[in-house]
């Protein structure tokens, strides 16, 4: 798999568009230690990889995995708090993703206080 387009959010966090199970091997080989999935299952229809499939591939690749599905334009205070906690507890570098990477970037900025 070729590398997906990444947006560097800070020294230890990057955002990406939708990833599939095969991308977990790439992520581990690229040096990531953790993955956070911010996209709700089936948001993109029945062909979108499920969180369970991505989580299984992440575990097989030796990655930590977290599923924090959020809506595209609305992040509740609870979601922002949970995301901040994941950023603090998961090993870095962390790869976060959603449909395009934009929602994960917004969530990151909200959790980082900016």
LINTAGI-V538491 format. One record per backbone hydrogen bond with DSSP energy under -1.0 kcal/mol. NH is the residue of the N-H (numbers start at 0). CO is the residue of the C=O. Records with the same first field share a line. If there is no record, write none. Layout:
NH->CO / CO
This chain:
6->14
8->12
9->12
12->9
13->93
14->6
15->95
17->98
22->19
23->20
25->21
26->22
27->23
28->24
29->25
30->27
31->26
32->92
33->92
34->63
35->94
36->65
37->96
42->39
44->41
47->44
53->49
54->50
55->51
56->52
57->53
58->54
59->55
60->56
61->58
62->57
63->32
65->34
67->36
69->37
79->75
80->76
81->77
82->78
83->79
84->80
85->81
86->82
87->83
88->84
89->85
93->11
94->33
95->13
96->35
97->15
104->100
105->101
106->102
107->103
108->104
109->105
110->106
111->107
113->108
